[in-house]
Amino acid sequence: MTYSSFAWLPLTAGLTVLGIVLSYLAYKRGGWRAGLRGVSWSLLPIAAYMTGAIEMLWKVAAAIGDFGTSFVFSPVKWIGVGVTGLAIALFLASGGRIRRRVARDARRAARDGQQNAADSGPRRAGLTEPDVGTALTRAMPATRTPVPAAPAKPKASRKAAGPADDDDMSDIEEILRKRGI
């Protein structure tokens, strides 16, 4: 069956008229919003016909159907599916091996760095502690460079904070009092 064998204009016009009748019933039952929503949906079939969207959708559906029927009965296409699966499996396997090798090399470099530090001490080897950390981060992959943690600052007491903090707190307390909080 081809696209031109259907009478699309009467079909889409009939769907639009039926939708408008149902929209009137929706208007009576649910109000003007329901009626307008129904009219908007009702105009879509005739709009699809006038813009040529029905013909485009027909061609897309026919192409998918042709592909499916030729695919099911073709051993060459099924072999292609198998080759695609093999390619995906090989790709995934190769990625895992690279990640494991990088992690193994990083662990080995860290272990060697710790042994050197324990044997001779960083100061005796001419390295300071930041140099040992730099050597370890070079052994790790660039995307996984550890971020050093900031040293913890001791918390100052309220009395030791000084007059600037007291002024800020008094302003906040005054605002809260005005709001009744």
Protein Blocks (a to p, Z undefined) as FASTA:
>chain_A
ZZklpcfklmmmmmmmmmmmmmmmmmmmnojklmmmmmmmmmmmmmmmmnommmmmmmmm
mmmmmmmmmmmmmmklmmmmmmmmmmmmmmmmmmmmmmmmmmmmmmmmmmmmmmmmmmno
pklnopafklmmmmmmmmpcfklcccddddddddddfklnojmlmmmmmmmmmmmmmnoZ
Z
